[in-house]
Amino acid sequence: MENTTIAISREVKEGIIEFGNKGETYSDILKRLIKSARERQLHDLLMSDENTVSIEEARKEVEKKWSRSK
């Protein structure tokens, strides 16, 4: 893997260190944080109630469209 150098403020560097564990490199810490952020985004997307309906509402719609003959 090729390494690169990025310029960050001292404040950001200290913030990264706060998330680190003994023996981890900055790259290790950032990889873990990125993985966590991706998992959180996926969780938020899957658990969002935007554009959803309750089960009761869905059942009412189904009954309207496919009501049973009695």
N, CA, C and O atoms as a Tripos MOL2 file, in Angstrom:
@<TRIPOS>MOLECULE
protein
  280   279    70     0     0
PROTEIN
NO_CHARGES

@<TRIPOS>ATOM
      1 N           0.8500   -1.1760    0.0000 N.3       1 MET1
      2 CA          0.0000    0.0000    0.0000 C.3       1 MET1
      3 C           0.8950    1.2390    0.0000 C.2       1 MET1
      4 O           1.8440    1.3390    0.7780 O.2       1 MET1
      5 N           0.5790    2.1560   -0.8700 N.am      2 GLU2
      6 CA          1.3460    3.3900   -0.9640 C.3       2 GLU2
      7 C           0.8540    4.3850    0.0870 C.2       2 GLU2
      8 O          -0.3510    4.5630    0.2600 O.2       2 GLU2
      9 N           1.7700    5.0210    0.7720 N.am      3 ASN3
     10 CA          1.4160    6.0320    1.7750 C.3       3 ASN3
     11 C           1.4240    7.4120    1.1550 C.2       3 ASN3
     12 O           2.0600    7.6520    0.1290 O.2       3 ASN3
     13 N           0.7050    8.3110    1.8000 N.am      4 THR4
     14 CA          0.6570    9.7090    1.3660 C.3       4 THR4
     15 C           0.7090   10.5850    2.6070 C.2       4 THR4
     16 O           0.5140   10.1100    3.7250 O.2       4 THR4
     17 N           0.9640   11.8190    2.4070 N.am      5 THR5
     18 CA          1.0070   12.7780    3.5060 C.3       5 THR5
     19 C          -0.1380   13.7630    3.3280 C.2       5 THR5
     20 O          -0.3640   14.2790    2.2340 O.2       5 THR5
     21 N          -0.8580   14.0180    4.4170 N.am      6 ILE6
     22 CA         -1.9290   15.0100    4.3830 C.3       6 ILE6
     23 C          -1.6730   16.0320    5.4880 C.2       6 ILE6
     24 O          -1.1300   15.7050    6.5440 O.2       6 ILE6
     25 N          -2.0670   17.2530    5.2260 N.am      7 ALA7
     26 CA         -1.9090   18.3050    6.2330 C.3       7 ALA7
     27 C          -3.2010   18.4060    7.0350 C.2       7 ALA7
     28 O          -4.2830   18.5800    6.4750 O.2       7 ALA7
     29 N          -3.0720   18.2960    8.3460 N.am      8 ILE8
     30 CA         -4.2230   18.4540    9.2460 C.3       8 ILE8
     31 C          -3.8140   19.3670   10.3960 C.2       8 ILE8
     32 O          -2.6300   19.5200   10.6980 O.2       8 ILE8
     33 N          -4.7980   19.9580   11.0180 N.am      9 SER9
     34 CA         -4.4920   20.8330   12.1460 C.3       9 SER9
     35 C          -4.1030   19.9950   13.3650 C.2       9 SER9
     36 O          -4.3990   18.8020   13.4300 O.2       9 SER9
     37 N          -3.4530   20.6210   14.3050 N.am     10 ARG10
     38 CA         -3.0760   19.9490   15.5460 C.3      10 ARG10
     39 C          -4.3290   19.4530   16.2800 C.2      10 ARG10
     40 O          -4.3370   18.3770   16.8780 O.2      10 ARG10
     41 N          -5.3750   20.2640   16.2170 N.am     11 GLU11
     42 CA         -6.6380   19.8980   16.8630 C.3      11 GLU11
     43 C          -7.1940   18.5880   16.2820 C.2      11 GLU11
     44 O          -7.6390   17.7130   17.0250 O.2      11 GLU11
     45 N          -7.1650   18.4660   14.9620 N.am     12 VAL12
     46 CA         -7.6520   17.2420   14.3170 C.3      12 VAL12
     47 C          -6.7640   16.0640   14.6850 C.2      12 VAL12
     48 O          -7.2600   14.9730   14.9660 O.2      12 VAL12
     49 N          -5.4700   16.2770   14.6840 N.am     13 LYS13
     50 CA         -4.5260   15.2180   15.0520 C.3      13 LYS13
     51 C          -4.8210   14.7080   16.4660 C.2      13 LYS13
     52 O          -4.8460   13.5010   16.7040 O.2      13 LYS13
     53 N          -5.0400   15.6280   17.3910 N.am     14 GLU14
     54 CA         -5.3530   15.2370   18.7680 C.3      14 GLU14
     55 C          -6.6840   14.4860   18.8330 C.2      14 GLU14
     56 O          -6.8430   13.5450   19.6110 O.2      14 GLU14
     57 N          -7.6350   14.9200   18.0020 N.am     15 GLY15
     58 CA         -8.9210   14.2200   17.9540 C.3      15 GLY15
     59 C          -8.7700   12.7950   17.4670 C.2      15 GLY15
     60 O          -9.4110   11.8820   17.9890 O.2      15 GLY15
     61 N          -7.9240   12.6010   16.4660 N.am     16 ILE16
     62 CA         -7.6730   11.2510   15.9560 C.3      16 ILE16
     63 C          -7.0510   10.3950   17.0460 C.2      16 ILE16
     64 O          -7.4450    9.2460   17.2470 O.2      16 ILE16
     65 N          -6.0850   10.9590   17.7410 N.am     17 ILE17
     66 CA         -5.3950   10.2270   18.8110 C.3      17 ILE17
     67 C          -6.3860    9.7720   19.8830 C.2      17 ILE17
     68 O          -6.2560    8.6700   20.4160 O.2      17 ILE17
     69 N          -7.3720   10.6080   20.2020 N.am     18 GLU18
     70 CA         -8.3660   10.2590   21.2260 C.3      18 GLU18
     71 C          -9.1220    8.9730   20.8820 C.2      18 GLU18
     72 O          -9.5610    8.2480   21.7750 O.2      18 GLU18
     73 N          -9.2720    8.6950   19.5840 N.am     19 PHE19
     74 CA         -9.9950    7.4980   19.1650 C.3      19 PHE19
     75 C          -9.0880    6.2810   19.0260 C.2      19 PHE19
     76 O          -9.5630    5.1750   18.7690 O.2      19 PHE19
     77 N          -7.8000    6.4820   19.1930 N.am     20 GLY20
     78 CA         -6.8470    5.3950   18.9780 C.3      20 GLY20
     79 C          -6.6730    4.4910   20.1770 C.2      20 GLY20
     80 O          -6.9610    4.8550   21.3180 O.2      20 GLY20
     81 N          -6.1930    3.3040   19.8770 N.am     21 ASN21
     82 CA         -5.8090    2.3370   20.8900 C.3      21 ASN21
     83 C          -4.2920    2.1730   20.8440 C.2      21 ASN21
     84 O          -3.6530    2.5060   19.8450 O.2      21 ASN21
     85 N          -3.7340    1.6670   21.9090 N.am     22 LYS22
     86 CA         -2.2880    1.5170   21.9850 C.3      22 LYS22
     87 C          -1.7910    0.6890   20.7970 C.2      22 LYS22
     88 O          -2.3160   -0.3840   20.5030 O.2      22 LYS22
     89 N          -0.7770    1.2100   20.1310 N.am     23 GLY23
     90 CA         -0.1530    0.4880   19.0260 C.3      23 GLY23
     91 C          -0.7800    0.7430   17.6620 C.2      23 GLY23
     92 O          -0.2610    0.2730   16.6500 O.2      23 GLY23
     93 N          -1.8890    1.4800   17.6170 N.am     24 GLU24
     94 CA         -2.5270    1.7700   16.3350 C.3      24 GLU24
     95 C          -1.8410    2.9440   15.6480 C.2      24 GLU24
     96 O          -1.4090    3.9000   16.2910 O.2      24 GLU24
     97 N          -1.7540    2.8470   14.3460 N.am     25 THR25
     98 CA         -1.2500    3.9660   13.5540 C.3      25 THR25
     99 C          -2.4230    4.8920   13.2500 C.2      25 THR25
    100 O          -3.5840    4.5380   13.4550 O.2      25 THR25
    101 N          -2.0920    6.0940   12.7530 N.am     26 TYR26
    102 CA         -3.1630    7.0080   12.3440 C.3      26 TYR26
    103 C          -4.0160    6.3430   11.2630 C.2      26 TYR26
    104 O          -5.2400    6.4740   11.2540 O.2      26 TYR26
    105 N          -3.3640    5.6410   10.3700 N.am     27 SER27
    106 CA         -4.0810    4.9540    9.2940 C.3      27 SER27
    107 C          -5.0540    3.9150    9.8670 C.2      27 SER27
    108 O          -6.1920    3.8140    9.4100 O.2      27 SER27
    109 N          -4.6100    3.1490   10.8590 N.am     28 ASP28
    110 CA         -5.4850    2.1600   11.5040 C.3      28 ASP28
    111 C          -6.7150    2.8320   12.1160 C.2      28 ASP28
    112 O          -7.8440    2.3720   11.9460 O.2      28 ASP28
    113 N          -6.4690    3.9210   12.8260 N.am     29 ILE29
    114 CA         -7.5580    4.6360   13.4990 C.3      29 ILE29
    115 C          -8.5520    5.1720   12.4720 C.2      29 ILE29
    116 O          -9.7620    5.0140   12.6310 O.2      29 ILE29
    117 N          -8.0410    5.8000   11.4280 N.am     30 LEU30
    118 CA         -8.9290    6.3780   10.4120 C.3      30 LEU30
    119 C          -9.7060    5.2940    9.6680 C.2      30 LEU30
    120 O         -10.8840    5.4810    9.3650 O.2      30 LEU30
    121 N          -9.0630    4.1600    9.3700 N.am     31 LYS31
    122 CA         -9.7780    3.0500    8.7160 C.3      31 LYS31
    123 C         -10.9490    2.5910    9.5870 C.2      31 LYS31
    124 O         -12.0550    2.3770    9.0910 O.2      31 LYS31
    125 N         -10.6940    2.4420   10.8940 N.am     32 ARG32
    126 CA        -11.7380    2.0020   11.8120 C.3      32 ARG32
    127 C         -12.8650    3.0220   11.8910 C.2      32 ARG32
    128 O         -14.0390    2.6520   11.9030 O.2      32 ARG32
    129 N         -12.5120    4.3140   11.9450 N.am     33 LEU33
    130 CA        -13.5330    5.3630   12.0070 C.3      33 LEU33
    131 C         -14.3590    5.4140   10.7240 C.2      33 LEU33
    132 O         -15.5720    5.6170   10.7740 O.2      33 LEU33
    133 N         -13.7100    5.2320    9.5820 N.am     34 ILE34
    134 CA        -14.4270    5.2230    8.3050 C.3      34 ILE34
    135 C         -15.3830    4.0350    8.2440 C.2      34 ILE34
    136 O         -16.5250    4.1770    7.8070 O.2      34 ILE34
    137 N         -14.9190    2.8660    8.6790 N.am     35 LYS35
    138 CA        -15.7730    1.6720    8.6980 C.3      35 LYS35
    139 C         -16.9920    1.9170    9.5900 C.2      35 LYS35
    140 O         -18.1180    1.5840    9.2200 O.2      35 LYS35
    141 N         -16.7600    2.4950   10.7530 N.am     36 SER36
    142 CA        -17.8460    2.7840   11.6780 C.3      36 SER36
    143 C         -18.8350    3.7820   11.0760 C.2      36 SER36
    144 O         -20.0470    3.6200   11.2160 O.2      36 SER36
    145 N         -18.3230    4.8040   10.4120 N.am     37 ALA37
    146 CA        -19.1890    5.8110    9.7900 C.3      37 ALA37
    147 C         -20.0380    5.1800    8.6870 C.2      37 ALA37
    148 O         -21.2210    5.4960    8.5610 O.2      37 ALA37
    149 N         -19.4460    4.2940    7.8920 N.am     38 ARG38
    150 CA        -20.2060    3.6130    6.8330 C.3      38 ARG38
    151 C         -21.3060    2.7440    7.4260 C.2      38 ARG38
    152 O         -22.4330    2.7310    6.9330 O.2      38 ARG38
    153 N         -20.9700    2.0210    8.4840 N.am     39 GLU39
    154 CA        -21.9680    1.1690    9.1330 C.3      39 GLU39
    155 C         -23.1070    2.0140    9.6930 C.2      39 GLU39
    156 O         -24.2730    1.6280    9.6120 O.2      39 GLU39
    157 N         -22.7650    3.1640   10.2570 N.am     40 ARG40
    158 CA        -23.7800    4.0650   10.8090 C.3      40 ARG40
    159 C         -24.6840    4.6150    9.7030 C.2      40 ARG40
    160 O         -25.9000    4.6940    9.8740 O.2      40 ARG40
    161 N         -24.0930    4.9910    8.5810 N.am     41 GLN41
    162 CA        -24.8870    5.4880    7.4520 C.3      41 GLN41
    163 C         -25.8570    4.4190    6.9700 C.2      41 GLN41
    164 O         -27.0230    4.7080    6.7020 O.2      41 GLN41
    165 N         -25.3760    3.1790    6.8600 N.am     42 LEU42
    166 CA        -26.2380    2.0870    6.4230 C.3      42 LEU42
    167 C         -27.3500    1.8580    7.4390 C.2      42 LEU42
    168 O         -28.5080    1.6810    7.0620 O.2      42 LEU42
    169 N         -27.0100    1.8620    8.7080 N.am     43 HIS43
    170 CA        -28.0100    1.6910    9.7660 C.3      43 HIS43
    171 C         -29.0700    2.7790    9.6700 C.2      43 HIS43
    172 O         -30.2670    2.4920    9.7070 O.2      43 HIS43
    173 N         -28.6280    4.0350    9.5460 N.am     44 ASP44
    174 CA        -29.5660    5.1550    9.4720 C.3      44 ASP44
    175 C         -30.4650    5.0460    8.2550 C.2      44 ASP44
    176 O         -31.6540    5.3590    8.3300 O.2      44 ASP44
    177 N         -29.9130    4.6080    7.1420 N.am     45 LEU45
    178 CA        -30.6960    4.4400    5.9210 C.3      45 LEU45
    179 C         -31.7390    3.3430    6.1020 C.2      45 LEU45
    180 O         -32.9060    3.5210    5.7520 O.2      45 LEU45
    181 N         -31.3150    2.2150    6.6490 N.am     46 LEU46
    182 CA        -32.2340    1.0820    6.8100 C.3      46 LEU46
    183 C         -33.2860    1.3240    7.8830 C.2      46 LEU46
    184 O         -34.3940    0.7970    7.7930 O.2      46 LEU46
    185 N         -32.9520    2.1140    8.8900 N.am     47 MET47
    186 CA        -33.8710    2.3300    9.9960 C.3      47 MET47
    187 C         -34.6980    3.6090    9.8480 C.2      47 MET47
    188 O         -35.5140    3.9240   10.7140 O.2      47 MET47
    189 N         -34.4930    4.3360    8.7670 N.am     48 SER48
    190 CA        -35.2280    5.5760    8.5510 C.3      48 SER48
    191 C         -36.7170    5.2810    8.3690 C.2      48 SER48
    192 O         -37.0890    4.3170    7.6990 O.2      48 SER48
    193 N         -37.5540    6.1100    8.9630 N.am     49 ASP49
    194 CA        -38.9920    5.9330    8.7820 C.3      49 ASP49
    195 C         -39.5430    6.8900    7.7300 C.2      49 ASP49
    196 O         -40.7560    7.0410    7.5840 O.2      49 ASP49
    197 N         -38.6350    7.5340    7.0010 N.am     50 GLU50
    198 CA        -39.0420    8.4340    5.9310 C.3      50 GLU50
    199 C         -39.6630    7.6180    4.7920 C.2      50 GLU50
    200 O         -39.1250    6.5900    4.3810 O.2      50 GLU50
    201 N         -40.8050    8.0990    4.2950 N.am     51 ASN51
    202 CA        -41.5250    7.4380    3.1970 C.3      51 ASN51
    203 C         -42.0020    6.0360    3.5680 C.2      51 ASN51
    204 O         -42.0530    5.1510    2.7150 O.2      51 ASN51
    205 N         -42.3500    5.8330    4.8300 N.am     52 THR52
    206 CA        -42.8810    4.5380    5.2530 C.3      52 THR52
    207 C         -44.2940    4.7210    5.7860 C.2      52 THR52
    208 O         -44.7180    5.8330    6.1010 O.2      52 THR52
    209 N         -45.0100    3.6110    5.8800 N.am     53 VAL53
    210 CA        -46.3480    3.6170    6.4710 C.3      53 VAL53
    211 C         -46.3910    2.5620    7.5590 C.2      53 VAL53
    212 O         -45.6080    1.6130    7.5500 O.2      53 VAL53
    213 N         -47.3020    2.7320    8.4840 N.am     54 SER54
    214 CA        -47.4330    1.7500    9.5570 C.3      54 SER54
    215 C         -48.0610    0.4720    9.0040 C.2      54 SER54
    216 O         -48.6510    0.4740    7.9230 O.2      54 SER54
    217 N         -47.9300   -0.5880    9.7390 N.am     55 ILE55
    218 CA        -48.5330   -1.8630    9.3350 C.3      55 ILE55
    219 C         -50.0420   -1.7110    9.2220 C.2      55 ILE55
    220 O         -50.6560   -2.2500    8.3010 O.2      55 ILE55
    221 N         -50.6360   -0.9840   10.1470 N.am     56 GLU56
    222 CA        -52.0820   -0.7830   10.1150 C.3      56 GLU56
    223 C         -52.5100   -0.0660    8.8340 C.2      56 GLU56
    224 O         -53.4910   -0.4500    8.1970 O.2      56 GLU56
    225 N         -51.7630    0.9820    8.4600 N.am     57 GLU57
    226 CA        -52.0730    1.7040    7.2300 C.3      57 GLU57
    227 C         -51.9140    0.8020    6.0120 C.2      57 GLU57
    228 O         -52.7350    0.8350    5.0950 O.2      57 GLU57
    229 N         -50.8680    0.0070    6.0070 N.am     58 ALA58
    230 CA        -50.6320   -0.9030    4.8830 C.3      58 ALA58
    231 C         -51.7560   -1.9280    4.7840 C.2      58 ALA58
    232 O         -52.2020   -2.2470    3.6820 O.2      58 ALA58
    233 N         -52.2190   -2.4460    5.9150 N.am     59 ARG59
    234 CA        -53.3160   -3.4240    5.9030 C.3      59 ARG59
    235 C         -54.6030   -2.8090    5.3580 C.2      59 ARG59
    236 O         -55.3320   -3.4490    4.6000 O.2      59 ARG59
    237 N         -54.8760   -1.5640    5.7500 N.am     60 LYS60
    238 CA        -56.0600   -0.8820    5.2360 C.3      60 LYS60
    239 C         -55.9960   -0.7310    3.7220 C.2      60 LYS60
    240 O         -56.9900   -0.9440    3.0280 O.2      60 LYS60
    241 N         -54.8240   -0.3610    3.2130 N.am     61 GLU61
    242 CA        -54.6450   -0.2190    1.7640 C.3      61 GLU61
    243 C         -54.8300   -1.5510    1.0500 C.2      61 GLU61
    244 O         -55.4320   -1.6090   -0.0220 O.2      61 GLU61
    245 N         -54.3160   -2.6070    1.6410 N.am     62 VAL62
    246 CA        -54.4710   -3.9430    1.0450 C.3      62 VAL62
    247 C         -55.9440   -4.3250    1.0100 C.2      62 VAL62
    248 O         -56.4290   -4.8440    0.0040 O.2      62 VAL62
    249 N         -56.6550   -4.0710    2.0960 N.am     63 GLU63
    250 CA        -58.0910   -4.3860    2.1510 C.3      63 GLU63
    251 C         -58.8610   -3.6230    1.0810 C.2      63 GLU63
    252 O         -59.7690   -4.1700    0.4560 O.2      63 GLU63
    253 N         -58.4990   -2.3560    0.8700 N.am     64 LYS64
    254 CA        -59.1750   -1.5530   -0.1510 C.3      64 LYS64
    255 C         -58.9560   -2.1550   -1.5390 C.2      64 LYS64
    256 O         -59.8890   -2.2600   -2.3350 O.2      64 LYS64
    257 N         -57.7270   -2.5450   -1.8140 N.am     65 LYS65
    258 CA        -57.3740   -3.0380   -3.1500 C.3      65 LYS65
    259 C         -57.8110   -4.4730   -3.3810 C.2      65 LYS65
    260 O         -58.2560   -4.8160   -4.4770 O.2      65 LYS65
    261 N         -57.6940   -5.3000   -2.3820 N.am     66 TRP66
    262 CA        -57.9800   -6.7320   -2.5510 C.3      66 TRP66
    263 C         -58.9260   -7.2170   -1.4420 C.2      66 TRP66
    264 O         -58.6220   -8.1610   -0.7120 O.2      66 TRP66
    265 N         -60.0540   -6.5610   -1.3420 N.am     67 SER67
    266 CA        -60.9890   -6.9630   -0.2910 C.3      67 SER67
    267 C         -61.5270   -8.3660   -0.5960 C.2      67 SER67
    268 O         -61.7230   -8.7370   -1.7530 O.2      67 SER67
    269 N         -61.7580   -9.1260    0.4670 N.am     68 ARG68
    270 CA        -62.2500  -10.4980    0.3390 C.3      68 ARG68
    271 C         -63.7490  -10.4980    0.1590 C.2      68 ARG68
    272 O         -64.4640   -9.7130    0.7830 O.2      68 ARG68
    273 N         -64.2120  -11.3670   -0.6830 N.am     69 SER69
    274 CA        -65.6520  -11.5300   -0.8700 C.3      69 SER69
    275 C         -66.1780  -12.3890    0.2660 C.2      69 SER69
    276 O         -65.5710  -13.3970    0.6270 O.2      69 SER69
    277 N         -67.3220  -11.9780    0.8340 N.am     70 LYS70
    278 CA        -67.8900  -12.7620    1.9430 C.3      70 LYS70
    279 C         -69.1530  -13.4250    1.5300 C.2      70 LYS70
    280 O         -69.7720  -14.1260    2.3310 O.2      70 LYS70
@<TRIPOS>BOND
     1     1     2 1
     2     2     3 1
     3     3     4 2
     4     3     5 am
     5     5     6 1
     6     6     7 1
     7     7     8 2
     8     7     9 am
     9     9    10 1
    10    10    11 1
    11    11    12 2
    12    11    13 am
    13    13    14 1
    14    14    15 1
    15    15    16 2
    16    15    17 am
    17    17    18 1
    18    18    19 1
    19    19    20 2
    20    19    21 am
    21    21    22 1
    22    22    23 1
    23    23    24 2
    24    23    25 am
    25    25    26 1
    26    26    27 1
    27    27    28 2
    28    27    29 am
    29    29    30 1
    30    30    31 1
    31    31    32 2
    32    31    33 am
    33    33    34 1
    34    34    35 1
    35    35    36 2
    36    35    37 am
    37    37    38 1
    38    38    39 1
    39    39    40 2
    40    39    41 am
    41    41    42 1
    42    42    43 1
    43    43    44 2
    44    43    45 am
    45    45    46 1
    46    46    47 1
    47    47    48 2
    48    47    49 am
    49    49    50 1
    50    50    51 1
    51    51    52 2
    52    51    53 am
    53    53    54 1
    54    54    55 1
    55    55    56 2
    56    55    57 am
    57    57    58 1
    58    58    59 1
    59    59    60 2
    60    59    61 am
    61    61    62 1
    62    62    63 1
    63    63    64 2
    64    63    65 am
    65    65    66 1
    66    66    67 1
    67    67    68 2
    68    67    69 am
    69    69    70 1
    70    70    71 1
    71    71    72 2
    72    71    73 am
    73    73    74 1
    74    74    75 1
    75    75    76 2
    76    75    77 am
    77    77    78 1
    78    78    79 1
    79    79    80 2
    80    79    81 am
    81    81    82 1
    82    82    83 1
    83    83    84 2
    84    83    85 am
    85    85    86 1
    86    86    87 1
    87    87    88 2
    88    87    89 am
    89    89    90 1
    90    90    91 1
    91    91    92 2
    92    91    93 am
    93    93    94 1
    94    94    95 1
    95    95    96 2
    96    95    97 am
    97    97    98 1
    98    98    99 1
    99    99   100 2
   100    99   101 am
   101   101   102 1
   102   102   103 1
   103   103   104 2
   104   103   105 am
   105   105   106 1
   106   106   107 1
   107   107   108 2
   108   107   109 am
   109   109   110 1
   110   110   111 1
   111   111   112 2
   112   111   113 am
   113   113   114 1
   114   114   115 1
   115   115   116 2
   116   115   117 am
   117   117   118 1
   118   118   119 1
   119   119   120 2
   120   119   121 am
   121   121   122 1
   122   122   123 1
   123   123   124 2
   124   123   125 am
   125   125   126 1
   126   126   127 1
   127   127   128 2
   128   127   129 am
   129   129   130 1
   130   130   131 1
   131   131   132 2
   132   131   133 am
   133   133   134 1
   134   134   135 1
   135   135   136 2
   136   135   137 am
   137   137   138 1
   138   138   139 1
   139   139   140 2
   140   139   141 am
   141   141   142 1
   142   142   143 1
   143   143   144 2
   144   143   145 am
   145   145   146 1
   146   146   147 1
   147   147   148 2
   148   147   149 am
   149   149   150 1
   150   150   151 1
   151   151   152 2
   152   151   153 am
   153   153   154 1
   154   154   155 1
   155   155   156 2
   156   155   157 am
   157   157   158 1
   158   158   159 1
   159   159   160 2
   160   159   161 am
   161   161   162 1
   162   162   163 1
   163   163   164 2
   164   163   165 am
   165   165   166 1
   166   166   167 1
   167   167   168 2
   168   167   169 am
   169   169   170 1
   170   170   171 1
   171   171   172 2
   172   171   173 am
   173   173   174 1
   174   174   175 1
   175   175   176 2
   176   175   177 am
   177   177   178 1
   178   178   179 1
   179   179   180 2
   180   179   181 am
   181   181   182 1
   182   182   183 1
   183   183   184 2
   184   183   185 am
   185   185   186 1
   186   186   187 1
   187   187   188 2
   188   187   189 am
   189   189   190 1
   190   190   191 1
   191   191   192 2
   192   191   193 am
   193   193   194 1
   194   194   195 1
   195   195   196 2
   196   195   197 am
   197   197   198 1
   198   198   199 1
   199   199   200 2
   200   199   201 am
   201   201   202 1
   202   202   203 1
   203   203   204 2
   204   203   205 am
   205   205   206 1
   206   206   207 1
   207   207   208 2
   208   207   209 am
   209   209   210 1
   210   210   211 1
   211   211   212 2
   212   211   213 am
   213   213   214 1
   214   214   215 1
   215   215   216 2
   216   215   217 am
   217   217   218 1
   218   218   219 1
   219   219   220 2
   220   219   221 am
   221   221   222 1
   222   222   223 1
   223   223   224 2
   224   223   225 am
   225   225   226 1
   226   226   227 1
   227   227   228 2
   228   227   229 am
   229   229   230 1
   230   230   231 1
   231   231   232 2
   232   231   233 am
   233   233   234 1
   234   234   235 1
   235   235   236 2
   236   235   237 am
   237   237   238 1
   238   238   239 1
   239   239   240 2
   240   239   241 am
   241   241   242 1
   242   242   243 1
   243   243   244 2
   244   243   245 am
   245   245   246 1
   246   246   247 1
   247   247   248 2
   248   247   249 am
   249   249   250 1
   250   250   251 1
   251   251   252 2
   252   251   253 am
   253   253   254 1
   254   254   255 1
   255   255   256 2
   256   255   257 am
   257   257   258 1
   258   258   259 1
   259   259   260 2
   260   259   261 am
   261   261   262 1
   262   262   263 1
   263   263   264 2
   264   263   265 am
   265   265   266 1
   266   266   267 1
   267   267   268 2
   268   267   269 am
   269   269   270 1
   270   270   271 1
   271   271   272 2
   272   271   273 am
   273   273   274 1
   274   274   275 1
   275   275   276 2
   276   275   277 am
   277   277   278 1
   278   278   279 1
   279   279   280 2
@<TRIPOS>SUBSTRUCTURE
     1 MET1         2 RESIDUE 1 A MET
     2 GLU2         6 RESIDUE 1 A GLU
     3 ASN3        10 RESIDUE 1 A ASN
     4 THR4        14 RESIDUE 1 A THR
     5 THR5        18 RESIDUE 1 A THR
     6 ILE6        22 RESIDUE 1 A ILE
     7 ALA7        26 RESIDUE 1 A ALA
     8 ILE8        30 RESIDUE 1 A ILE
     9 SER9        34 RESIDUE 1 A SER
    10 ARG10       38 RESIDUE 1 A ARG
    11 GLU11       42 RESIDUE 1 A GLU
    12 VAL12       46 RESIDUE 1 A VAL
    13 LYS13       50 RESIDUE 1 A LYS
    14 GLU14       54 RESIDUE 1 A GLU
    15 GLY15       58 RESIDUE 1 A GLY
    16 ILE16       62 RESIDUE 1 A ILE
    17 ILE17       66 RESIDUE 1 A ILE
    18 GLU18       70 RESIDUE 1 A GLU
    19 PHE19       74 RESIDUE 1 A PHE
    20 GLY20       78 RESIDUE 1 A GLY
    21 ASN21       82 RESIDUE 1 A ASN
    22 LYS22       86 RESIDUE 1 A LYS
    23 GLY23       90 RESIDUE 1 A GLY
    24 GLU24       94 RESIDUE 1 A GLU
    25 THR25       98 RESIDUE 1 A THR
    26 TYR26      102 RESIDUE 1 A TYR
    27 SER27      106 RESIDUE 1 A SER
    28 ASP28      110 RESIDUE 1 A ASP
    29 ILE29      114 RESIDUE 1 A ILE
    30 LEU30      118 RESIDUE 1 A LEU
    31 LYS31      122 RESIDUE 1 A LYS
    32 ARG32      126 RESIDUE 1 A ARG
    33 LEU33      130 RESIDUE 1 A LEU
    34 ILE34      134 RESIDUE 1 A ILE
    35 LYS35      138 RESIDUE 1 A LYS
    36 SER36      142 RESIDUE 1 A SER
    37 ALA37      146 RESIDUE 1 A ALA
    38 ARG38      150 RESIDUE 1 A ARG
    39 GLU39      154 RESIDUE 1 A GLU
    40 ARG40      158 RESIDUE 1 A ARG
    41 GLN41      162 RESIDUE 1 A GLN
    42 LEU42      166 RESIDUE 1 A LEU
    43 HIS43      170 RESIDUE 1 A HIS
    44 ASP44      174 RESIDUE 1 A ASP
    45 LEU45      178 RESIDUE 1 A LEU
    46 LEU46      182 RESIDUE 1 A LEU
    47 MET47      186 RESIDUE 1 A MET
    48 SER48      190 RESIDUE 1 A SER
    49 ASP49      194 RESIDUE 1 A ASP
    50 GLU50      198 RESIDUE 1 A GLU
    51 ASN51      202 RESIDUE 1 A ASN
    52 THR52      206 RESIDUE 1 A THR
    53 VAL53      210 RESIDUE 1 A VAL
    54 SER54      214 RESIDUE 1 A SER
    55 ILE55      218 RESIDUE 1 A ILE
    56 GLU56      222 RESIDUE 1 A GLU
    57 GLU57      226 RESIDUE 1 A GLU
    58 ALA58      230 RESIDUE 1 A ALA
    59 ARG59      234 RESIDUE 1 A ARG
    60 LYS60      238 RESIDUE 1 A LYS
    61 GLU61      242 RESIDUE 1 A GLU
    62 VAL62      246 RESIDUE 1 A VAL
    63 GLU63      250 RESIDUE 1 A GLU
    64 LYS64      254 RESIDUE 1 A LYS
    65 LYS65      258 RESIDUE 1 A LYS
    66 TRP66      262 RESIDUE 1 A TRP
    67 SER67      266 RESIDUE 1 A SER
    68 ARG68      270 RESIDUE 1 A ARG
    69 SER69      274 RESIDUE 1 A SER
    70 LYS70      278 RESIDUE 1 A LYS
